[in-house]
């Protein structure tokens, strides 16, 4: 996994939390007890998804001497959804 700055991490987690709060399906399976424990907090859910590398968001970073380089969190693995 490529290292992200704290600003990139915040942007990815914040964007995913907004998606979840607007009704996007969760990329992890949490039971009711786990959701109650984190208080149904979309930011905490997005942090868990980020740590597991499930968020399919790409960061485009300009690199010196090149045009742009795309950096994804991890290859998206749908087997972790179950």
VOBA-1610 file (N, C-alpha, C; in pm, whole numbers, padded with zeros to 5 digits, always signed):
BEGIN
Unk+00084-00118+00000Unk+00000+00000+00000Unk+00088+00124+00000Unk+00058+00212-00089Unk+00134+00334-00096Unk+00103+00423+00023Unk+00205+00493+00070Unk+00184+00584+00183Unk+00114+00710+00137Unk+00017+00751+00213Unk-00056+00874+00185Unk-00022+00977+00291Unk-00032+01103+00253Unk-00016+01208+00353Unk-00142+01210+00438Unk-00134+01277+00551Unk-00251+01283+00638Unk-00365+01358+00570Unk-00332+01448+00479Unk-00434+01523+00406Unk-00506+01434+00304Unk-00430+01348+00238Unk-00491+01255+00143Unk-00579+01154+00215Unk-00531+01105+00329Unk-00611+01010+00407Unk-00741+01076+00452Unk-00732+01199+00500Unk-00852+01270+00546Unk-00949+01290+00431Unk-00898+01321+00313Unk-00985+01344+00197Unk-01055+01215+00155Unk-00981+01104+00153Unk-01039+00976+00114Unk-01146+00933+00215Unk-01112+00940+00343Unk-01206+00898+00447Unk-01328+00989+00450Unk-01307+01118+00437Unk-01418+01213+00436Unk-01511+01193+00318Unk-01453+01169+00202Unk-01534+01146+00082Unk-01617+01019+00097Unk-01554+00914+00148Unk-01626+00787+00166Unk-01733+00801+00273Unk-01705+00873+00381Unk-01805+00895+00486Unk-01926+00969+00431Unk-01903+01066+00344Unk-02013+01138+00281Unk-02097+01045+00194Unk-02030+00957+00119Unk-02102+00861+00037Unk-02190+00771+00123Unk-02135+00723+00234Unk-02210+00635+00324Unk-02330+00709+00383Unk-02308+00834+00424Unk-02417+00910+00485Unk-02528+00941+00385Unk-02496+00937+00256Unk-02598+00962+00155Unk-02660+00833+00103Unk-02629+00719+00167Unk-02698+00595+00135Unk-02619+00495+00054Unk-02490+00517+00033Unk-02409+00419-00040Unk-02397+00291+00043Unk-02392+00176-00022Unk-02379+00051+00054Unk-02241+00041+00120Unk-02238-00025+00235Unk-02111-00045+00305Unk-02028-00149+00232Unk-01898-00131+00233Unk-01807-00226+00169Unk-01759-00333+00267Unk-01800-00320+00392Unk-01770-00420+00494Unk-01902-00464+00557Unk-01900-00580+00615Unk-02023-00625+00682Unk-02006-00605+00832Unk-02095-00526+00889Unk-02096-00501+01032Unk-02234-00540+01085Unk-02235-00611+01197Unk-02363-00647+01255Unk-02415-00529+01338Unk-02536-00540+01389Unk-02599-00431+01463Unk-02520-00394+01588Unk-02464-00493+01654Unk-02388-00467+01776Unk-02263-00384+01747Unk-02193-00416+01639Unk-02074-00338+01602Unk-02111-00196+01560Unk-02222-00182+01490Unk-02267-00048+01451Unk-02306+00036+01572Unk-02370-00026+01672Unk-02405+00046+01794Unk-02280+00087+01870Unk-02179-00001+01869Unk-02055+00026+01942Unk-01985+00150+01887Unk-01987+00169+01754Unk-01923+00287+01695Unk-02022+00401+01678Unk-02144+00382+01725Unk-02243+00487+01724Unk-02295+00524+01586Unk-02295+00429+01494Unk-02341+00453+01357Unk-02266+00569+01292Unk-02144+00591+01334Unk-02062+00703+01285Unk-02005+00667+01148Unk-02041+00744+01045Unk-01996+00713+00909Unk-01846+00732+00893Unk-01788+00823+00968Unk-01643+00843+00959Unk-01568+00720+01013Unk-01618+00663+01122Unk-01554+00543+01177Unk-01569+00425+01080Unk-01683+00414+01016Unk-01703+00308+00917Unk-01606+00327+00802Unk-01590+00451+00755Unk-01497+00480+00644Unk-01353+00452+00685Unk-01317+00478+00811Unk-01181+00449+00859Unk-01154+00299+00855Unk-01254+00219+00894Unk-01238+00073+00892Unk-01220+00026+00747Unk-01301+00079+00656Unk-01288+00043+00515Unk-01151+00085+00461Unk-01102+00201+00501Unk-00971+00249+00454Unk-00859+00158+00503Unk-00864+00120+00630Unk-00761+00033+00686Unk-00757-00102+00617Unk-00873-00150+00572Unk-00880-00279+00503Unk-00851-00265+00353Unk-00834-00143+00305Unk-00802-00122+00165Unk-00918-00145+00070Unk-01038-00119+00115Unk-01157-00147+00034Unk-01212-00026-00040Unk-01164+00091-00012Unk-01221+00211-00074Unk-01166+00227-00216Unk-01254+00221-00316Unk-01207+00230-00455Unk-01195+00374-00503Unk-01107+00451-00439Unk-01082+00590-00476Unk-00936+00601-00519Unk-00913+00673-00628Unk-00777+00689-00681Unk-00730+00832-00658Unk-00604+00845-00615Unk-00541+00975-00595Unk-00448+01001-00713Unk-00463+01115-00778Unk-00375+01152-00889Unk-00271+01248-00835Unk-00144+01206-00840Unk-00035+01287-00787Unk+00055+01333-00902Unk+00077+01463-00915Unk+00174+01507-01015Unk+00315+01475-00966Unk+00394+01416-01053Unk+00530+01379-01018Unk+00627+01464-01101Unk+00740+01504-01043Unk+00836+01585-01118Unk+00889+01509-01240Unk+00890+01574-01354Unk+00944+01514-01475Unk+00846+01423-01548Unk+00730+01401-01494Unk+00629+01318-01561Unk+00498+01394-01561Unk+00400+01336-01626Unk+00270+01401-01629Unk+00197+01380-01496Unk+00138+01267-01477Unk+00070+01236-01352Unk+00080+01088-01326Unk+00071+01055-01201Unk+00073+00914-01163Unk-00050+00886-01079Unk-00118+00778-01112Unk-00237+00739-01037Unk-00195+00646-00924Unk-00247+00672-00807Unk-00217+00587-00692Unk-00347+00542-00630Unk-00375+00413-00637Unk-00494+00358-00574Unk-00459+00305-00437Unk-00558+00289-00352Unk-00533+00242-00217Unk-00476+00099-00220Unk-00546+00010-00284Unk-00503-00128-00304Unk-00586-00181-00419Unk-00543-00288-00481Unk-00633-00349-00580Unk-00763-00388-00511Unk-00874-00355-00570Unk-01004-00379-00509Unk-01035-00528-00510Unk-01058-00583-00393Unk-01083-00726-00378Unk-01226-00746-00331Unk-01312-00795-00420Unk-01453-00810-00387Unk-01479-00926-00294Unk-01384-01015-00274Unk-01406-01128-00184Unk-01417-01081-00039Unk-01362-00962-00007Unk-01369-00911+00129Unk-01507-00853+00161Unk-01593-00840+00062Unk-01725-00784+00084Unk-01818-00882+00153Unk-01790-01007+00144Unk-01880-01108+00199Unk-01855-01136+00344
//
